[in-house]
Amino acid sequence: MLIFAAISGFVFVALGAFGAHVLKDTLGANEMAWIRTGLEYQGFHTLAILALAVAMQNRASLWFYWSGALLALGTVLFSGSLYCLALSHLKIWAYVTPIGGMCFLIGWVLMLIGALRLRKKAERHE
């Protein structure tokens, strides 16, 4: 998870800079909006994955592991498809985006379940 967060963070910054300095002059408003949306979701979910990786350094959790995996997959599918759509105009990418969104939702639910299970374990040990 830490490796994915590091790579995703690098891509986030690099693509953001590339978009701000190069793509803004070559892409239209719709395409730039897709790039911005992809970057926004990639940034938020990269931070969530980083937090999960840090939490798992102290205590392994299968729920957190799968949450991170689904958030990472969602980042690749959701943000990646928006980037591809903006750069290629191939409409097939528009069908991939909601699959990535569903991965995000499942990842967040798994994180919630993992957090609730941690809380129950802590209450039992008090």
ChimeraX commands (.cxc) that place a marker at each C-alpha (Angstrom):
marker #1 position 0.00,0.00,0.00 radius 0.5
marker #1 position 2.83,2.39,0.78 radius 0.5
marker #1 position 4.39,1.68,-2.61 radius 0.5
marker #1 position 1.10,2.31,-4.40 radius 0.5
marker #1 position 0.56,5.53,-2.41 radius 0.5
marker #1 position 4.05,6.74,-3.32 radius 0.5
marker #1 position 3.61,5.98,-7.02 radius 0.5
marker #1 position 0.11,7.44,-7.09 radius 0.5
marker #1 position 1.26,10.57,-5.29 radius 0.5
marker #1 position 4.08,11.01,-7.81 radius 0.5
marker #1 position 1.70,10.56,-10.77 radius 0.5
marker #1 position -0.77,12.94,-9.11 radius 0.5
marker #1 position 1.80,15.74,-8.82 radius 0.5
marker #1 position 3.39,15.08,-12.23 radius 0.5
marker #1 position 0.08,14.94,-14.11 radius 0.5
marker #1 position -1.21,17.98,-12.23 radius 0.5
marker #1 position 1.84,19.99,-13.24 radius 0.5
marker #1 position 1.72,18.66,-16.82 radius 0.5
marker #1 position -1.97,19.55,-17.02 radius 0.5
marker #1 position -1.45,23.02,-15.64 radius 0.5
marker #1 position 1.48,23.87,-17.90 radius 0.5
marker #1 position 1.01,21.85,-21.08 radius 0.5
marker #1 position -2.43,20.31,-21.44 radius 0.5
marker #1 position -4.37,23.49,-20.63 radius 0.5
marker #1 position -3.24,24.92,-23.96 radius 0.5
marker #1 position -4.15,21.84,-26.00 radius 0.5
marker #1 position -7.30,20.44,-24.36 radius 0.5
marker #1 position -10.77,21.92,-24.24 radius 0.5
marker #1 position -12.75,22.86,-21.14 radius 0.5
marker #1 position -14.51,19.46,-20.91 radius 0.5
marker #1 position -11.27,17.54,-21.18 radius 0.5
marker #1 position -9.58,19.71,-18.54 radius 0.5
marker #1 position -12.59,19.18,-16.25 radius 0.5
marker #1 position -12.16,15.41,-16.64 radius 0.5
marker #1 position -8.46,15.73,-15.82 radius 0.5
marker #1 position -9.24,17.86,-12.74 radius 0.5
marker #1 position -11.89,15.41,-11.52 radius 0.5
marker #1 position -9.51,12.49,-11.97 radius 0.5
marker #1 position -6.78,14.33,-10.08 radius 0.5
marker #1 position -9.13,15.29,-7.27 radius 0.5
marker #1 position -10.28,11.72,-6.71 radius 0.5
marker #1 position -6.75,10.36,-7.11 radius 0.5
marker #1 position -5.41,12.80,-4.52 radius 0.5
marker #1 position -8.07,12.04,-1.92 radius 0.5
marker #1 position -7.86,8.29,-2.36 radius 0.5
marker #1 position -4.06,8.29,-2.37 radius 0.5
marker #1 position -4.18,9.93,1.07 radius 0.5
marker #1 position -6.73,7.36,2.26 radius 0.5
marker #1 position -4.52,4.51,1.05 radius 0.5
marker #1 position -1.54,6.11,2.79 radius 0.5
marker #1 position -3.53,6.31,6.03 radius 0.5
marker #1 position -4.52,2.64,5.71 radius 0.5
marker #1 position -0.90,1.66,5.11 radius 0.5
marker #1 position 0.19,3.54,8.22 radius 0.5
marker #1 position -2.63,2.00,10.28 radius 0.5
marker #1 position -1.63,-1.47,9.09 radius 0.5
marker #1 position 1.96,-0.92,10.28 radius 0.5
marker #1 position 0.64,-1.18,13.85 radius 0.5
marker #1 position -2.03,-3.84,13.38 radius 0.5
marker #1 position -2.76,-6.00,10.35 radius 0.5
marker #1 position -6.38,-5.97,9.26 radius 0.5
marker #1 position -7.84,-7.97,6.41 radius 0.5
marker #1 position -10.61,-5.35,6.16 radius 0.5
marker #1 position -8.09,-2.54,5.77 radius 0.5
marker #1 position -6.04,-4.60,3.31 radius 0.5
marker #1 position -9.01,-5.15,1.01 radius 0.5
marker #1 position -10.15,-1.56,1.51 radius 0.5
marker #1 position -6.75,-0.35,0.29 radius 0.5
marker #1 position -6.83,-2.77,-2.63 radius 0.5
marker #1 position -10.28,-1.58,-3.73 radius 0.5
marker #1 position -9.35,2.09,-3.28 radius 0.5
marker #1 position -6.20,1.51,-5.36 radius 0.5
marker #1 position -8.16,-0.31,-8.07 radius 0.5
marker #1 position -10.76,2.46,-7.99 radius 0.5
marker #1 position -8.01,5.06,-8.44 radius 0.5
marker #1 position -6.63,3.27,-11.48 radius 0.5
marker #1 position -10.05,2.66,-13.05 radius 0.5
marker #1 position -11.82,5.91,-12.13 radius 0.5
marker #1 position -9.04,8.47,-12.47 radius 0.5
marker #1 position -7.21,6.52,-15.17 radius 0.5
marker #1 position -10.32,6.27,-17.33 radius 0.5
marker #1 position -10.96,10.00,-17.01 radius 0.5
marker #1 position -7.37,10.74,-18.06 radius 0.5
marker #1 position -7.69,8.36,-21.01 radius 0.5
marker #1 position -11.06,9.84,-21.98 radius 0.5
marker #1 position -9.65,13.38,-21.91 radius 0.5
marker #1 position -6.57,12.46,-23.93 radius 0.5
marker #1 position -8.04,9.99,-26.43 radius 0.5
marker #1 position -11.73,10.85,-26.77 radius 0.5
marker #1 position -12.48,7.11,-26.94 radius 0.5
marker #1 position -15.95,6.87,-25.41 radius 0.5
marker #1 position -15.33,3.35,-24.11 radius 0.5
marker #1 position -13.47,4.92,-21.17 radius 0.5
marker #1 position -16.74,6.46,-19.99 radius 0.5
marker #1 position -17.93,2.91,-19.22 radius 0.5
marker #1 position -14.89,2.18,-17.05 radius 0.5
marker #1 position -15.29,5.25,-14.82 radius 0.5
marker #1 position -18.36,3.99,-12.89 radius 0.5
marker #1 position -16.64,0.67,-12.23 radius 0.5
marker #1 position -13.86,2.62,-10.55 radius 0.5
marker #1 position -16.45,4.59,-8.60 radius 0.5
marker #1 position -18.01,1.35,-7.38 radius 0.5
marker #1 position -14.56,0.16,-6.26 radius 0.5
marker #1 position -14.21,3.39,-4.27 radius 0.5
marker #1 position -17.56,2.83,-2.56 radius 0.5
marker #1 position -16.76,-0.78,-1.68 radius 0.5
marker #1 position -13.33,0.27,-0.41 radius 0.5
marker #1 position -14.86,2.87,1.91 radius 0.5
marker #1 position -17.42,0.37,3.23 radius 0.5
marker #1 position -14.64,-2.13,3.94 radius 0.5
marker #1 position -12.73,0.60,5.78 radius 0.5
marker #1 position -15.82,1.34,7.87 radius 0.5
marker #1 position -16.25,-2.33,8.74 radius 0.5
marker #1 position -12.57,-2.59,9.68 radius 0.5
marker #1 position -12.81,0.51,11.88 radius 0.5
marker #1 position -15.93,-0.78,13.62 radius 0.5
marker #1 position -14.26,-4.13,14.26 radius 0.5
marker #1 position -11.22,-2.37,15.75 radius 0.5
marker #1 position -13.52,-0.41,18.03 radius 0.5
marker #1 position -15.26,-3.60,19.19 radius 0.5
marker #1 position -11.89,-5.22,19.91 radius 0.5
marker #1 position -10.80,-2.19,21.93 radius 0.5
marker #1 position -14.06,-2.21,23.95 radius 0.5
marker #1 position -13.63,-5.92,24.77 radius 0.5
marker #1 position -10.13,-5.32,26.11 radius 0.5
marker #1 position -11.14,-2.50,28.46 radius 0.5
marker link #1:1,2 radius 0.2
marker link #1:2,3 radius 0.2
marker link #1:3,4 radius 0.2
marker link #1:4,5 radius 0.2
marker link #1:5,6 radius 0.2
marker link #1:6,7 radius 0.2
marker link #1:7,8 radius 0.2
marker link #1:8,9 radius 0.2
marker link #1:9,10 radius 0.2
marker link #1:10,11 radius 0.2
marker link #1:11,12 radius 0.2
marker link #1:12,13 radius 0.2
marker link #1:13,14 radius 0.2
marker link #1:14,15 radius 0.2
marker link #1:15,16 radius 0.2
marker link #1:16,17 radius 0.2
marker link #1:17,18 radius 0.2
marker link #1:18,19 radius 0.2
marker link #1:19,20 radius 0.2
marker link #1:20,21 radius 0.2
marker link #1:21,22 radius 0.2
marker link #1:22,23 radius 0.2
marker link #1:23,24 radius 0.2
marker link #1:24,25 radius 0.2
marker link #1:25,26 radius 0.2
marker link #1:26,27 radius 0.2
marker link #1:27,28 radius 0.2
marker link #1:28,29 radius 0.2
marker link #1:29,30 radius 0.2
marker link #1:30,31 radius 0.2
marker link #1:31,32 radius 0.2
marker link #1:32,33 radius 0.2
marker link #1:33,34 radius 0.2
marker link #1:34,35 radius 0.2
marker link #1:35,36 radius 0.2
marker link #1:36,37 radius 0.2
marker link #1:37,38 radius 0.2
marker link #1:38,39 radius 0.2
marker link #1:39,40 radius 0.2
marker link #1:40,41 radius 0.2
marker link #1:41,42 radius 0.2
marker link #1:42,43 radius 0.2
marker link #1:43,44 radius 0.2
marker link #1:44,45 radius 0.2
marker link #1:45,46 radius 0.2
marker link #1:46,47 radius 0.2
marker link #1:47,48 radius 0.2
marker link #1:48,49 radius 0.2
marker link #1:49,50 radius 0.2
marker link #1:50,51 radius 0.2
marker link #1:51,52 radius 0.2
marker link #1:52,53 radius 0.2
marker link #1:53,54 radius 0.2
marker link #1:54,55 radius 0.2
marker link #1:55,56 radius 0.2
marker link #1:56,57 radius 0.2
marker link #1:57,58 radius 0.2
marker link #1:58,59 radius 0.2
marker link #1:59,60 radius 0.2
marker link #1:60,61 radius 0.2
marker link #1:61,62 radius 0.2
marker link #1:62,63 radius 0.2
marker link #1:63,64 radius 0.2
marker link #1:64,65 radius 0.2
marker link #1:65,66 radius 0.2
marker link #1:66,67 radius 0.2
marker link #1:67,68 radius 0.2
marker link #1:68,69 radius 0.2
marker link #1:69,70 radius 0.2
marker link #1:70,71 radius 0.2
marker link #1:71,72 radius 0.2
marker link #1:72,73 radius 0.2
marker link #1:73,74 radius 0.2
marker link #1:74,75 radius 0.2
marker link #1:75,76 radius 0.2
marker link #1:76,77 radius 0.2
marker link #1:77,78 radius 0.2
marker link #1:78,79 radius 0.2
marker link #1:79,80 radius 0.2
marker link #1:80,81 radius 0.2
marker link #1:81,82 radius 0.2
marker link #1:82,83 radius 0.2
marker link #1:83,84 radius 0.2
marker link #1:84,85 radius 0.2
marker link #1:85,86 radius 0.2
marker link #1:86,87 radius 0.2
marker link #1:87,88 radius 0.2
marker link #1:88,89 radius 0.2
marker link #1:89,90 radius 0.2
marker link #1:90,91 radius 0.2
marker link #1:91,92 radius 0.2
marker link #1:92,93 radius 0.2
marker link #1:93,94 radius 0.2
marker link #1:94,95 radius 0.2
marker link #1:95,96 radius 0.2
marker link #1:96,97 radius 0.2
marker link #1:97,98 radius 0.2
marker link #1:98,99 radius 0.2
marker link #1:99,100 radius 0.2
marker link #1:100,101 radius 0.2
marker link #1:101,102 radius 0.2
marker link #1:102,103 radius 0.2
marker link #1:103,104 radius 0.2
marker link #1:104,105 radius 0.2
marker link #1:105,106 radius 0.2
marker link #1:106,107 radius 0.2
marker link #1:107,108 radius 0.2
marker link #1:108,109 radius 0.2
marker link #1:109,110 radius 0.2
marker link #1:110,111 radius 0.2
marker link #1:111,112 radius 0.2
marker link #1:112,113 radius 0.2
marker link #1:113,114 radius 0.2
marker link #1:114,115 radius 0.2
marker link #1:115,116 radius 0.2
marker link #1:116,117 radius 0.2
marker link #1:117,118 radius 0.2
marker link #1:118,119 radius 0.2
marker link #1:119,120 radius 0.2
marker link #1:120,121 radius 0.2
marker link #1:121,122 radius 0.2
marker link #1:122,123 radius 0.2
marker link #1:123,124 radius 0.2
marker link #1:124,125 radius 0.2
marker link #1:125,126 radius 0.2
view
